[in-house]
Amino acid sequence: MRHTTLGHSAVQVTGLSFGAAGIGNLYSPVAPDQATAAVDAAWDAGIRYFDTAPHYGLGLSERRLGEALRGRPRDAYTLSTKVGRVLEPVPDAELPADGPGDDLANGFAVPATHRRVWDFSADGIRRSIDDSLARLGTDRIDIVYLHDPDHHEDEAFGQAYPALEKLRGEGVIGAIGAGMNATAMLTRFVRETDVDVVLCAGRFTLLDGSALTALLPEAAARGKSVVVGGVFNSGLLADPRPGATYDYAAAPAALVDRALRMDAVTRRHGLPLRAAALHYPLRHPAVASVLVGTRSADEVRDAGEQFAREIPEDLWAELRAGGLLAEDGTEA
């Protein structure tokens, strides 16, 4: 599997990477042994870049990922987490009499024993990283992303980014990034700061090329890297059918129709649509890795198998000819 160095850092990532939100009980519980098996399957598939965040399961994802990686040589893999949400215990006096309840309102099937507090201050960044180091059981984090700073722009640029820059200089972290679903602020990070990488979720897929407008050209021009998440747009590109989800809501009929037409093209080439969806972002020179969220060994193995397949240039040409793929940022 290919390895790419991020921006001007020394940090490397594999072309396919493991998103650990699922093993943090995203939407439904994942057993501890199932979580470990998913990480083991990723390792067996050649994946060496693993991404998590305090937000994922109120720290459960970080703890599980750290435990699953503990027996691996630390220099053999790249680990990223995120800052911007600090986890604070809910005082016993504030817990309901019948227990803490669950965190499903935030998407995770875990007890709501902690609350997330937005904090992009310099002190908050350092505290968040210290907490993550403890949960992960490691002495360093290779990449730290500012996580969803959409409504905290001034603080993210004025306090959080300078704090990360200082930590990078101290060697506590290896690379600085920002991760969001929208492209405008990510483009600003690329233009105005010395970030090494940005994590762009859902905005450079077979159905959404909005990252091509400014973010990807800016990153390529400035030698910055992009990690692309959400390549299936939450489901439609993994399993195109009526009733599928697109960006975590019911997919509009027009997008379902487009996905089904794409699926017909890829099937003519002997490939499922999800294989093309995995490969598509890496056609752009600024993209270093595709981040896939998985929650089981079977899902990881399937992603690895699809990623290992060859995608013929004729397939991309046929998608373009059918008006299904207007551009992809390459000259092919």
N, C-alpha and C positions, 0 to 999 in steps of 0.2 A: 504494500500500500504506500502511496506517495506521502512524503513529508514535506511541509512547507514552513519556512521561517517567517514569523509574523513581523511585518514592517521592518523597522531597523533594530529590533530586539534580537536576542539569541534564542528565543522560545520557538519551538517547533510544534506543529500540529499535524495529525494525520488527515487525509482527505475526507474520511468519514469519522465522525466523532459521536460520543455517547452523551445524550442529554438525560440527566438523572432526575428530572421532575417526577417521572413515572414511579420510580422506586421510593419516592417520598409520599406514596399513597395519593397520587393525583386522581381525583374523582372516586376512587374505590381502593380498598385495602390491597396491599401486596405483602405476601408473607415474607419474613426475613430470609428464608432460604431461597425463595424465588428472586428476591432482589440480588442476592449474592450470585445466583446462577446467571442472571442477566449480565452482571459485570464480568463474570468468568467467560461467558460466551463472546462478549465484546473483545476481551483480550485474545481469545482464540481466533477471532476474525481479523486480528491485526490492528484493531483500534487502540490507539495510545493517547487519545485526548478525551478527557472526561470533564463534563461541566455540571455544576450544581449551583445552589443558592440557598441562603437562610430561609427565604420565602417558601421553598418547596417542602411542605410538610412540617413547617415550624421547626426546621433544623433536622428533621428525620432523614432527608435525602443526604445531607452532608455526613451525618453519622454513619449511615449505611454505606455510602460510597467510601468513606475513609476506612471502615472496617473491611470492606471487600478488597481494597487495594493494599492493605497493610503489609501483606506478605510479598508484594512486588518490589523490585528495586526502584527506589524513589527517582533515580535519574532516567528510568526507562519509560516514564509516562509524563504527560502534561496535565495539570489540574487547574481548573478555573472555578472561581466562585464570584459572588456579586455583593455589592454594598449599596446602601440606601435605605434598607429596612433593618432596624435593630429589633431583636426579639427581647421582650421584657416579660417576666413571669406575671401571671394574673394573681394578685394577692388572694389568699384563701378566703378573706372576708368578702371578696367580690364574686367568688365562684358560687353557682347555684347549689342549693342543698343536695340535689340529686346528682351532682358531679359537674365536670367542666363542659359537657356537651361536645360538639364536634366543630371542625373548621371547614365544613363543606361550603359555607357561604363564600369562602375564599378558594374553594376548589380542591380541598385536601381532606381525606378521610382520616383525620388524626384528632386526638383530644385537644380541645381549645384551652390548653394550659398556659399559653403565652399569647401576647398580643404583638402585632407588628407596629412599630413606630417609625414613621418616615424620618430619616435623619441623614442629611447630606453635609452636615458640619464636619470640620476637620476632626474634632473629637469623636463624633459619631462614626466616621470612617475607620479610625484606628480601633475603636471599640468593636466594631463589626468584624474587622479582620482578626482581632485577637480571639473573639468568640468563635469564628469559623475555624481558625487554626486548632482550637481546642476540640471542636466537634469532629473535625477531619482527622485529628491525631497526627498532624504533620508539622514540620517546622518552617515550611514555606509554601506559598501559593504562586503558581507560575503566571497566571493571568487573573486580574481583578477587573470586573466590569461594573461601571455605574449602572444600577438596575432600574429601568423605567423612570428616568428623571423628568418625564414629560411636564409635570406641574411644579418642578423644582429647578427650573433652568438657571436662575441667578445663583442659587446656592451650589448647584452642581459645578458650574464653571468657576465660581468665585472661591469656593472652599473645598469641595470634594476633590476636584481634579488636582489642584495644587497639593493636597494631602497625599494623593496617590503618587504624584510625581516625586515627592520627597521620599516616600516609602520605596519607590523603584530605585532611587538614588542610593538608599541605604541597603538595598539588596533583599528587603523583606518580600517584595514581589518582583516578578520578572518582566511583566508587561502590563500596560494599562489599556483598558477598553471601555466601551459603553454599549449597553444592550437595550434595544427598544423595538417596538413594532412599527414605528413611524420613521421616515427617512430624513426629515428636514433637520432635526437636531443632531442626528448622527453625522450629517454632512457638515454641520457647524463644528462638531468635534474634530472631524478630519481636517477642516480648513484652519481652525484657530488654535488647536492644541497639538501636543506631541504624543497623542495616543498612538499605540502600535496597531490596534485592531478595533473594529466595531462589530457587534453582533446584531445582524438585521434579521428580524423574524417575520416571515410571511410576505415580504415585499420584493422578493426576487424568485419567483416561481413560474411555472408554465402558465399560470393564470393571472399573475400580477407582476408586471415588470417595472413598477414605479421606481425601484432603486436605480434603474438605468438612467433616469432623468438627470440626476446630479451626483448621488452618493458614489456609485461605482466609478464614474469617470474621474471624480475628485480623488478617490482612494488610489486609483491606478496612477494618476498623474503625480501624486505625492508619495508614492511608495508605501502606502498604508494597506493593511490587509482587512478583508471582510470575511467573517464567518456567517454563513447563511443558515438560519433555522426556519422551522415551519414550512418545509418544502412541499408538504402535502396540503397546505392551507387548512389544517385541522381535520382532514379526512377525505375531501372530495377527490384529491389526486392520488390517494392510496386505494380508494374503492369507489370509482365513479358510478353513481346510480342516483335515481331520485330518492330524496330523503337523506342524502349525505350532508355533512356539515361543511361549511366554508367559513373560516375565521370564527369558529365556535358558535355559529348560528346556522339555521337551515339554509342550504345553498339556493340562490335564485335559479329559476328555471333556465335562464340563458346561460349561466355558468355550468349547470349540469349538462346542458346540450353540448357546450364547447368541450367539456371534459370527456364526454362520451365519444365525440368525434375524434378527439386526440387518442383516446383509448383504441378506437378502431384502427387508426394509423399504426400505433405501436404494436398492436396484435398482428397486423399484416407483416410486421418485421419479426414476429416471434417473441415479443417482449411485452410484459405488463406495463401499464402506464406508470406505475410507481418506480420502475427502473429508470425511465426517462426523467421523471421528476427528481430523482436523486442525483442524476448526472448533470442535469441542465445548468445549475448555478456554476459548476466548476468549469464551464466553457469560458467564463469571463476571467481575464488575467488577474483581477484584484481578489478573487475569491480563493481563500486558502483551505476552507473546510466546509462540509455540510454536516450540520448538527441534527441528529435524529433522536427524538424522545422515544424511549422504549421501556417496557415494564416487565418483559419476560425474555428468557433465553431464546424462545422461538422467534419472537419479534426481532431480536438482535441478529439471529442467524439469517433471517430473511433479508434484512437490510444489508448484511454483508454479502449475501449471494447476489442481490440485485446490483449492488455497487461494483461487484467484480465482473459484471457482464459488459461486453463491448456494445456500444451504441453506434450504429453505422451513420455516417454523414448523410446518407440518403434519407434517413428517418427525419433528421432536422430539416432537410430540404423539402420533404413532403409536407411537414407541418407548416413551413413557411408558405409553400405554394397553395395550401388550402386556406390561407389567411388565419391560421391558428397560432402562428408564432411569428409575430411581426419582426422582431429583432431579438438578439440575445447578447449583443455586445461583442460579438466576434466577427471576424472577416469571412468566416466559412460560409 
